[in-house]
């Protein structure tokens, strides 16, 4: 048995847990927590294989994360 784990590629419109974690810049454990809290949409294919609809993850990001710029405002003088 090969000790290396292979990650099966997801179809283009679905992402794996690792891909979503990378996009959100969080750990896979955080993704597990978001799934348990039913905050992040997912599709469970088997007891161990989970996929995330890309469009719904994008909607989740838009609803829950905002980018705030810090520093000088435009037009502000020193």
Helices and strands as residue ranges (DSSP letters): E 14-15, H 17-24, H 28-36, E 43-44, E 50-53, H 54-64
